[in-house]
C-alpha cells in the first residue's frame, strides 16, 4: 500500500476552499502538485461537491480545450462546481477562461497547476489581479518527510526540548534528509541506490524537458556546466562575472540563465540585508538550490556528511528550505555581510524587524558567533538570534537579547518567532 503523505499546503487550500478566486498552484516538477490537486478533488468527493478534472498532458483532455471557448465555458460551468486543470500552461486562453469563470460564474472554482513562473506569466498574460490566489508547492519539509521513516516526534515549540534518544534519531534522520532531499517520490524507494537513481533521472528530466525547451540546442552543454558550477558554489557570494569567465559565456547569457533557473524554482537567490551602511554588502547575492538531493545529484555526490567538505553549505541549504516552507505573510529572508567580513548566514525579516540566524555544523558550547554579536550590536531592533547546530539546545542572553542554540531540525520554527 502506498503511503499517503501529509502536506501542509492542503490545510491552506482547505481554509480557502470557499473563496471564489482561481487557485494557481506552482512549483518544480515532481514536488507533488498533481497529488495536491487530487487530494482536493477527494475532499470534493467527500463533501459531495461535483467537479471535473483535466490533465492537459493527456491528448484527449487537451482536445477538450481546443474547441471554441464559449462551448468549453458552457460545458465546464454546467458539469462541475470545481474545475481542476493540471499542467494549465498548455491552455492557450487560460487568462480569458479563468477571468470569465470568475466574473460570470462565482459558484465555480478553478484549481490550476503549473511548473514555473515563466509559464504563469506567459499563459496568464492579462491581469488577474484580485481574481487569483497563488500557492507554491515545495518538496517535502523535514516534518512532512519524517513520518515516512520513523515515529519520532519533532518539537512543536522552542520550549520543547527533545529527549536524548529522540534527538539522536532526529539527528540521524536529518543527516539522511540533507543527502537525499525531500522529493516526494523518494519516499517509495527502498534503497539508497534507488534514491540516487531517481534523483539522477529527475535532474535529467528537468534539463531535457523544461530547460531545453527554453534554450537553443548549442546552449545545453554550457547550461549543464553552469549548473555544476552553481552547485559547487552553493551558499557562497555569487559572482556573475566569474561565472562568465569560467564558462567563456557572455555576462548577458549568464544572467538570462540564472533568471530561468530562478523562475523555474530551481534556485533561491538570497539578497543582502542592509541599512544604508557603506560597510555592508549591498549588491552581491547568494544562491541555493531548491532541494539538497537535486543539488547532490547535479554534483553526483551522495556521500555521508562525515565524508564531505561541503556539509556546512548543505546544512545552510536545509535550514533555508525549512524556513521558506514555513514563511508567514510579509516575511523575507536575506543574508548579512560587511566589508570587514562579519557575516550572518540568514536574516529573516518581518515588518522591518530582523531575526539573525546562523548555521553551524558543530559547536562545543553555546558560544555566540562573532557575526551574530556584531549584528546584534549594530541592529538594536533585532530582539532574537538563533544559532543552529548539531547537538546544543540552550538559551543565553547577549546585550539584553535572547540567543537560542538549537539543533538544525528546529529551523521550521524560526518564522514563528515573530508571533506575539
C-alpha positions as CSV (number, residue, x, y, z in Angstrom):
1,X,0.0,0.0,0.0
2,X,1.4,3.4,-1.0
3,X,1.8,5.8,2.0
4,X,-0.3,9.0,1.8
5,X,1.9,11.8,2.9
6,X,0.6,14.7,4.9
7,X,1.2,18.1,3.1
8,X,0.9,21.4,5.0
9,X,-0.3,23.2,1.9
10,X,-3.6,21.1,2.0
11,X,-4.6,22.9,5.2
12,X,-4.2,26.3,3.5
13,X,-6.2,25.1,0.5
14,X,-9.0,23.8,2.7
15,X,-9.2,27.1,4.6
16,X,-9.5,28.9,1.3
17,X,-11.9,26.4,-0.3
18,X,-15.0,28.7,-0.2
19,X,-13.2,31.7,-1.8
20,X,-14.0,32.4,-5.5
21,X,-10.6,33.3,-6.8
22,X,-8.8,30.9,-9.2
23,X,-6.1,28.9,-7.3
24,X,-2.8,28.8,-9.2
25,X,-0.6,26.1,-7.7
26,X,3.1,26.4,-8.9
27,X,6.4,24.6,-8.2
28,X,9.0,22.5,-9.8
29,X,8.2,19.1,-11.5
30,X,7.6,16.1,-9.2
31,X,7.1,18.1,-5.9
32,X,3.5,16.9,-5.6
33,X,1.3,19.4,-7.4
34,X,-0.8,16.7,-9.1
35,X,-1.1,14.9,-5.8
36,X,-2.3,18.1,-4.1
37,X,-4.9,18.6,-6.8
38,X,-6.2,15.1,-6.4
39,X,-6.3,15.4,-2.7
40,X,-8.5,18.5,-3.0
41,X,-10.6,16.6,-5.6
42,X,-11.0,13.8,-3.0
43,X,-12.1,16.5,-0.5
44,X,-14.8,17.5,-3.0
45,X,-15.9,13.8,-3.3
46,X,-16.3,13.5,0.5
47,X,-18.4,16.7,0.6
48,X,-20.4,15.5,-2.5
49,X,-19.3,18.6,-4.5
50,X,-19.4,18.0,-8.2
51,X,-16.0,18.5,-10.0
52,X,-14.2,17.8,-13.3
53,X,-10.5,17.0,-13.6
54,X,-8.2,17.6,-16.6
55,X,-4.5,16.8,-17.1
56,X,-3.5,18.7,-20.3
57,X,-0.6,16.3,-20.9
58,X,-3.3,13.8,-21.8
59,X,-4.2,14.3,-25.5
60,X,-8.0,13.8,-25.0
61,X,-8.1,16.4,-22.3
62,X,-6.1,18.9,-24.4
63,X,-8.6,18.3,-27.3
64,X,-11.4,19.2,-24.9
65,X,-10.0,22.8,-24.6
66,X,-9.1,23.1,-28.3
67,X,-12.8,23.9,-29.0
68,X,-14.3,27.4,-29.1
69,X,-14.1,29.0,-25.6
70,X,-17.8,29.6,-25.4
71,X,-18.5,25.9,-25.8
72,X,-15.9,25.0,-23.3
73,X,-17.1,27.6,-20.8
74,X,-20.7,26.4,-21.1
75,X,-19.8,22.7,-20.5
76,X,-17.4,23.4,-17.7
77,X,-19.8,25.5,-15.7
78,X,-22.6,23.0,-16.3
79,X,-20.7,19.9,-15.4
80,X,-18.6,20.9,-12.4
81,X,-18.8,23.2,-9.5
82,X,-15.0,22.8,-9.1
83,X,-12.7,22.6,-12.2
84,X,-9.2,21.1,-11.8
85,X,-6.6,21.8,-14.6
86,X,-3.2,20.1,-14.2
87,X,-0.4,21.5,-16.4
88,X,-2.5,24.5,-17.3
89,X,0.3,26.1,-19.3
90,X,-0.8,24.0,-22.3
91,X,-4.0,26.0,-22.2
92,X,-3.7,28.9,-24.8
93,X,-6.5,31.0,-23.4
94,X,-6.1,30.4,-19.7
95,X,-6.5,34.0,-18.6
96,X,-9.7,34.6,-20.6
97,X,-11.2,31.3,-19.3
98,X,-10.3,32.0,-15.7
99,X,-11.5,35.6,-15.9
100,X,-14.8,34.6,-17.5
101,X,-15.5,32.0,-14.8
102,X,-14.6,34.4,-12.0
103,X,-16.7,37.2,-13.4
104,X,-19.8,35.2,-14.7
105,X,-19.9,32.1,-12.6
106,X,-19.0,32.9,-9.0
107,X,-20.0,29.5,-7.7
108,X,-17.5,27.7,-9.9
109,X,-14.0,27.3,-8.5
110,X,-10.8,26.8,-10.5
111,X,-7.6,24.9,-9.4
112,X,-4.8,25.0,-11.9
113,X,-1.2,23.8,-11.6
114,X,2.0,24.8,-13.5
115,X,5.7,24.3,-13.2
116,X,7.3,27.7,-13.4
117,X,6.8,31.5,-13.1
118,X,7.8,31.7,-16.8
119,X,4.7,29.6,-17.7
120,X,2.5,31.5,-15.4
121,X,3.4,34.9,-16.9
122,X,3.3,33.5,-20.5
123,X,-0.1,31.9,-20.2
124,X,-1.7,34.4,-17.8
125,X,-0.9,37.4,-20.0
126,X,-3.8,39.6,-18.8
127,X,-4.1,40.8,-15.3
128,X,-5.8,38.5,-12.9
129,X,-5.4,40.9,-10.0
130,X,-8.0,40.1,-7.4
131,X,-9.0,37.0,-9.3
132,X,-6.3,34.5,-8.3
133,X,-4.6,33.1,-5.3
134,X,-1.1,31.8,-5.7
135,X,0.3,28.8,-3.9
136,X,3.8,27.4,-4.1
137,X,4.4,23.7,-3.6
138,X,7.9,22.8,-2.2
139,X,9.5,19.4,-1.9
140,X,8.6,17.7,1.4
141,X,9.6,19.5,4.5
142,X,11.5,17.6,7.2
143,X,8.3,17.4,9.3
144,X,6.3,16.1,6.3
145,X,9.1,13.5,5.5
146,X,9.9,12.1,9.0
147,X,6.6,10.1,9.4
148,X,7.6,8.0,6.3
149,X,10.8,6.9,8.1
150,X,10.1,7.0,11.8
151,X,7.5,7.5,14.6
152,X,9.8,10.0,16.4
153,X,8.1,13.4,17.0
154,X,9.6,16.8,16.1
155,X,9.5,19.6,18.7
156,X,6.4,21.8,18.3
157,X,7.8,24.9,20.0
158,X,11.0,26.4,21.2
159,X,10.2,25.5,24.8
160,X,10.1,21.8,23.9
161,X,13.5,20.2,24.4
162,X,13.8,16.8,22.7
163,X,14.8,13.8,24.9
164,X,18.3,12.4,24.2
165,X,17.1,9.3,22.4
166,X,14.7,11.3,20.3
167,X,17.4,13.8,19.4
168,X,19.8,11.0,18.3
169,X,17.0,9.7,16.0
170,X,16.2,13.1,14.6
171,X,19.8,13.9,14.0
172,X,20.3,10.7,12.1
173,X,17.2,11.3,10.0
174,X,18.1,14.9,9.3
175,X,21.5,13.9,8.0
176,X,19.9,11.4,5.7
177,X,17.4,14.0,4.6
178,X,20.2,16.5,3.8
179,X,21.8,14.0,1.5
180,X,18.7,12.8,-0.5
181,X,16.4,15.8,0.0
182,X,12.6,15.9,0.1
183,X,11.4,15.0,-3.4
184,X,8.2,13.0,-2.6
185,X,8.9,10.1,-4.9
186,X,11.9,9.1,-2.8
187,X,9.6,8.0,0.0
188,X,8.6,5.0,-2.0
189,X,12.2,3.9,-2.9
190,X,13.6,1.2,-0.6
191,X,17.4,1.5,-1.1
192,X,20.0,4.3,-1.3
193,X,20.8,3.1,-4.8
194,X,17.2,3.5,-5.9
195,X,17.0,7.0,-4.4
196,X,20.2,8.0,-6.2
197,X,18.8,6.7,-9.5
198,X,15.5,8.6,-9.1
199,X,17.3,11.9,-8.3
200,X,19.6,11.5,-11.3
201,X,16.6,10.8,-13.5
202,X,14.8,13.9,-12.2
203,X,17.8,16.1,-13.0
204,X,17.9,14.7,-16.5
205,X,14.1,15.3,-16.9
206,X,14.5,18.9,-15.7
207,X,17.2,19.5,-18.2
208,X,15.7,17.7,-21.1
209,X,12.0,18.6,-20.7
210,X,12.0,22.0,-19.0
211,X,15.3,23.8,-19.5
212,X,15.9,22.5,-23.1
213,X,12.6,24.0,-24.2
214,X,13.9,27.4,-23.2
215,X,17.3,27.3,-24.8
216,X,18.9,26.7,-28.2
217,X,20.5,23.3,-28.7
218,X,24.0,24.6,-28.6
219,X,23.4,26.2,-25.1
220,X,22.6,22.9,-23.3
221,X,26.2,21.9,-22.7
222,X,27.1,25.3,-21.3
223,X,24.0,25.2,-19.2
224,X,25.0,21.9,-17.7
225,X,28.4,23.3,-16.8
226,X,26.7,26.3,-15.3
227,X,24.5,24.0,-13.1
228,X,27.6,22.1,-11.9
229,X,29.5,25.4,-11.1
230,X,26.5,26.8,-9.2
231,X,26.1,23.5,-7.2
232,X,29.8,23.6,-6.2
233,X,29.5,27.2,-5.1
234,X,26.2,27.0,-3.3
235,X,26.0,29.3,-0.3
236,X,28.8,31.5,-1.5
237,X,28.7,35.0,-2.8
238,X,27.6,34.8,-6.4
239,X,29.9,36.4,-9.0
240,X,28.2,36.6,-12.3
241,X,31.5,37.9,-13.9
242,X,33.5,35.0,-12.6
243,X,30.9,32.5,-13.9
244,X,31.0,34.3,-17.3
245,X,34.8,33.9,-17.4
246,X,34.9,30.3,-16.3
247,X,32.2,29.3,-18.8
248,X,33.5,31.5,-21.6
249,X,30.0,32.7,-21.7
250,X,28.6,36.2,-22.1
251,X,27.6,38.0,-18.9
252,X,24.2,38.7,-20.5
253,X,23.7,34.9,-21.1
254,X,24.7,34.1,-17.6
255,X,22.2,36.5,-16.2
256,X,19.5,35.1,-18.5
257,X,20.2,31.5,-17.5
258,X,20.2,32.4,-13.8
259,X,16.8,34.1,-14.3
260,X,15.5,31.0,-16.0
261,X,16.6,28.8,-13.1
262,X,15.1,31.1,-10.5
263,X,11.8,31.4,-12.4
264,X,11.6,27.6,-12.6
265,X,12.1,27.5,-8.8
266,X,15.4,25.6,-9.3
267,X,17.4,28.3,-7.4
268,X,16.7,30.6,-4.5
269,X,18.5,33.9,-4.8
270,X,19.2,35.4,-1.4
271,X,19.8,39.2,-1.4
272,X,21.8,41.0,1.2
273,X,20.3,42.8,4.2
274,X,21.5,46.3,4.7
275,X,20.5,49.6,6.3
276,X,22.2,52.2,4.1
277,X,25.6,51.5,5.6
278,X,28.7,51.7,3.3
279,X,30.5,48.9,5.1
280,X,27.7,46.4,4.3
281,X,27.5,44.5,1.0
282,X,24.5,45.6,-1.0
283,X,24.9,44.2,-4.5
284,X,26.1,40.6,-4.3
285,X,23.6,37.7,-3.9
286,X,23.9,34.1,-2.6
287,X,22.3,31.2,-4.3
288,X,20.9,27.9,-3.0
289,X,19.2,25.0,-4.9
290,X,15.6,24.3,-4.1
291,X,16.4,20.8,-2.8
292,X,19.6,19.3,-1.4
293,X,19.1,16.0,-3.1
294,X,18.8,17.6,-6.5
295,X,21.9,19.6,-5.8
296,X,23.8,16.5,-4.8
297,X,22.5,14.7,-8.0
298,X,23.9,17.5,-10.1
299,X,27.3,17.1,-8.4
300,X,26.8,13.3,-8.4
301,X,27.9,13.2,-4.8
302,X,25.8,11.3,-2.3
303,X,28.5,10.7,0.3
304,X,27.5,11.0,4.0
305,X,28.1,14.3,5.8
306,X,31.0,12.9,7.7
307,X,32.9,12.5,4.5
308,X,32.2,15.8,2.9
309,X,33.8,19.3,2.9
310,X,30.6,21.0,1.9
311,X,28.5,19.8,4.9
312,X,28.3,23.5,6.1
313,X,26.7,24.5,2.8
314,X,24.3,21.6,2.9
315,X,23.1,22.5,6.4
316,X,22.6,26.1,5.3
317,X,20.5,24.9,2.4
318,X,18.5,22.6,4.6
319,X,17.8,25.5,7.1
320,X,16.9,27.9,4.3
321,X,14.4,25.5,2.8
322,X,12.8,24.7,6.1
323,X,12.3,28.4,6.8
324,X,10.9,29.0,3.2
325,X,8.4,26.2,3.6
326,X,7.1,27.9,6.8
327,X,7.3,31.6,6.0
328,X,4.4,33.8,7.1
329,X,2.8,36.6,5.1
330,X,5.2,39.5,4.7
331,X,8.3,37.6,5.8
332,X,11.5,37.7,3.7
333,X,14.9,36.0,4.0
334,X,18.3,37.8,3.4
335,X,21.9,37.3,4.4
336,X,24.2,39.9,6.0
337,X,27.9,40.5,5.4
338,X,30.2,43.6,6.0
339,X,33.2,44.6,4.1
340,X,35.2,43.6,7.2
341,X,33.9,40.1,6.7
342,X,31.5,40.0,9.6
343,X,28.5,37.9,8.5
344,X,25.3,36.1,9.4
345,X,24.0,33.3,7.3
346,X,20.4,34.4,7.2
347,X,18.4,37.4,8.4
348,X,14.6,36.8,8.4
349,X,12.6,40.0,8.4
350,X,9.0,40.9,9.1
351,X,7.7,44.4,9.4
352,X,11.3,45.7,9.0
353,X,12.3,43.8,12.2
354,X,15.1,41.3,11.8
355,X,16.0,37.9,13.4
356,X,19.5,36.7,12.9
357,X,20.1,33.0,12.0
358,X,23.5,31.4,12.0
359,X,24.1,27.8,10.9
360,X,26.9,25.7,12.3
361,X,27.9,22.1,11.6
362,X,29.4,21.6,15.1
363,X,29.8,23.6,18.3
364,X,31.5,22.6,21.5
365,X,29.4,25.0,23.6
366,X,26.9,27.9,23.4
367,X,29.5,30.4,22.2
368,X,27.8,33.2,20.2
369,X,29.5,33.5,16.8
370,X,31.3,36.8,16.1
371,X,29.0,37.8,13.2
372,X,25.9,37.4,15.4
373,X,27.4,39.6,18.1
374,X,28.3,42.3,15.6
375,X,24.8,42.2,14.1
376,X,23.1,42.4,17.4
377,X,25.2,45.4,18.4
378,X,24.5,47.2,15.1
379,X,20.8,46.4,15.0
380,X,19.2,47.0,18.4
381,X,15.7,46.3,16.9
382,X,16.9,42.6,16.4
383,X,15.4,41.1,19.6
384,X,16.4,37.5,18.9
385,X,19.0,35.4,17.3
386,X,19.2,31.6,16.5
387,X,22.3,29.5,16.2
388,X,21.5,26.1,14.7
389,X,24.0,23.3,15.3
390,X,24.2,19.5,15.8
391,X,23.6,19.0,19.5
392,X,23.3,22.0,21.7
393,X,19.9,23.2,23.0
394,X,20.3,26.2,25.2
395,X,19.1,29.8,25.5
396,X,21.5,32.6,26.5
397,X,21.3,36.4,26.8
398,X,23.6,38.8,24.9
399,X,23.3,42.6,25.2
400,X,19.8,42.1,26.5
401,X,18.7,39.9,23.6
402,X,17.9,36.2,23.6
403,X,20.1,33.9,21.6
404,X,18.7,30.4,21.0
405,X,21.0,27.5,20.4
406,X,19.1,24.6,18.9
407,X,19.6,21.5,16.6
408,X,19.1,22.1,12.9
409,X,15.7,20.4,12.9
410,X,14.3,23.4,14.8
411,X,14.7,25.5,11.7
412,X,11.0,25.3,10.7
413,X,10.0,27.1,13.9
414,X,12.1,30.2,13.1
415,X,9.4,32.1,11.2
416,X,7.1,31.7,14.2
417,X,9.5,33.7,16.4
418,X,7.7,36.9,15.2
419,X,4.4,35.8,16.7
420,X,3.3,37.7,19.8
